[in-house]
Amino acid sequence: MGIGSKSMRCALGWGLLLAAAPACSLLPVTKAVALPPPERFDPGPGERRQHNADGQVVAIEQYWVDEQGKTWRHGKEWEYWPDGTLRSEREFAWGEPSGVWRTHWRDGALRSDHTLEEGVSTPMVYFHPNGQRASEGLAQRGRREGPWTYWYADGTVGSSGSYWQGERHGPWREFHPDGSWKSYGHYDRGDKVGSWWYGYAGQHTGSEPPAPRPSE
């Protein structure tokens, strides 16, 4: 299989997709990084394993060495918790992130899930340790796009709004754990703009957003 026509290449370090904070994406935008020397130098596929001090496998990475001796991330990668439970799984195609990207909590429960498809936005979801959804929306190559919703661990909505190229954009709503409004206002490519409303728990419980007031 030829790879000379590929215009974009990248390689991501272990554990990049493990943080599920609201401001982070499953696949952060990163610069290309060099891979360590391969375990084989003949052209073709190979597999690299990383071990801890006890000799336990903590990561497995598939790769491909081309005719010029360059190593590409190509195939699947797995990372494991110290007890051997699967921590993350992801795929690359000639250095480009592709396919299924998932992370797992220590007990094996699903923590995040995103399937990459070239040129289109696809569903991305995160989960709390108790199995409740933590956040859900669309993403393109790991970057959040369009409407997103965030939930507290009990299933109560915590916030909702939209992203544009990975940044909050347009109206955003935030709620207290009791369901009352916490804040309401607009973003412009990640920056708060215009008038915002802020309230304490129980202050405003209506279905319509409160009237905004100037931000302080």
N, C-alpha and C positions, 0 to 999 in steps of 0.2 A: 504494500500500500504506500503510495507516495505522499509526502507531506510538504513538498516545496511550495504548494500554492496557499498554504495556511498563512494568514496575515497577522493573526494575533495568537500569542502564546502566553501562558502564565503558569505559575506553580505556587501553591499555597502551603504554608507550614502546618504541622499537626495542631489540631485543636482550635483552629480559627473559628469554627462555627459553633463552639460550645457555649458561648454566652447568649442568653436569651433575654437580655434587658430590652425594654421597649425601644430604646434608641438604636439598638444594634440589629443588623440583618443576619440572615443565615449564612450568607456568603459575602463578607465585607469586600469592598473594592481594595485590592492590594497591588503592589508592584511585583514584577516577576522576581523570583528568588532562585538561586542556584541549587540544584539537587546535589546531595553527597555522591561520591564516586559509586558507580554501580557494582553489583556483585559479579557481573560478567561483562566482558568487553566485546564479545562477538555480536554482530548485528542481530536484532530480533528481540523477542519479549524476555522479560526477567521478573523476578520477585525479590523484594528486599524485606527483611524482618528486623525489627528492633526489639532488644531484650533489656530488662531491668537488671539490677545487680544480682538478683536471685536466678537469673536465666529465664525468667518468664517472658513470653512474647507480649509486648505492649502495643505493637503496631505492625501492620503488614501493608506493603505498597507494591503495586504492579507498575511496570515501566516498559519502555521500548528503547532500544539503542539503534539509531539509524546508521546508514552506511558511512557517515562522516564521524561516527563515534559520539554523537550528541545524545544525551539521555532525556527522554520525554516522559512525563507522567502520562501513562496510558493504561487504562483499566480501572480496577477497583482498589479502594484503600479502606482499611479497618483500623480502629484504635480501641484499646481495651482498658477497663478499669483494673486496679490491682488484683481484684478477685477473679479476673478473667471474663467478667461480664462485658458485653459489647458496649462501647462508649460512643462511637461514631462510625458512620459508613458513608462513602462518597465515591464519585466516579470522575475520571478525566478521559478526554479524547485528544491525543496529541497535545497535551499541556493545557487544554481548555476544559474548565469545569463543565460537566454534563451529567445527564441522568439523575439518579436518585441521591439526595443528600439528607441524611438523618442523624440525629443525636439521641442518646438515651440516658436516663437517670441511672444512678448506681444500682437500683433494684431491677433494671431492665426495662422499665416503663418508658414509653416514647416521650422524648422531650421536644423535638422539633422535626418537621418533615417538609421537604420541598423537592419537587422534580423539575429540573431545568430543561427547557425546550428553546432552541435557537429562535430568537426574534419575537417571542411571544411572552406575555405575562402568565404565570401559572400560580396556583394556590400555594401559600406558605402558612404553616400553623405551628404554634408553640403550645406546650402543655405545662401546667403546674405539676409538682410532684404527686398530688392527689388524683391526677388524671383529668382535672377540669382544664378546659381551654384557657390559655393565658393571653394569646393574641392570634389573629387570623386576618388574612387579606391576600392580595396578589403581589407577586414580585417577578422581576425580569432579571435573570442571571444573579439572583440573590438580592437585588436592590428593590426595595418596596415601592410599589406603584399603586395609585388608586386608593379606594376606601379600605380602611383598617379598623378593627375593633379590638379593644383590650378588656380583659376581665380580671376581677379579683378571684382568689382561690375558691370562694364560695359560689362562683358563677355570676355574681353581680357585675354589670358593666362598669368599668373604670374610666374609659375614655373612648372616643371615636373621632375619626376624621380621615383626611386623605393625604397621600404622599405624591410628590412629583419628583422623579429621579432621585428617590431616596430621602427627600426632605419633606417635612410637613408643609402642606400648602392648602390654603382655603380654610373654611370654618372648622374649628376643633372644639369638642365638648369634653369636659372632665367632670367626674362624679365622685362624691364621697362614698364610702362603703355602705351607707344607709340608703343610697340611691338619690340623694339630693344633689343639686348642682354644686360643683366646686369651682369651675371657671368656664368661661365661654368667650371666644374671640376668633380672630383670623391670623393665619400665617401667610407669609409670602416667601416661598423657597427657604423655609427654615427659620425665618425671623418673625417675631410677633409684630403685627402692624395694627394701626387703628385703635379703637376703644375695646377694652376687655372688661368683663365682669368677673368678680371673685366673691365667693361666699363661704360661710362656715356651714358645718353639717346641720341639716335640717332647715336652713334658711329659705331655700327655694326648692320646692318639690314638684312643680308643674311639668307637664310634658313639653311645653314650649320653652325655648331658651330665655333666660332673663334679659332685661334691657341692659346693654353694656354701659360701662362708665370708663373714663380715661384710666389707662394703666398708670401706676405710680412708679 
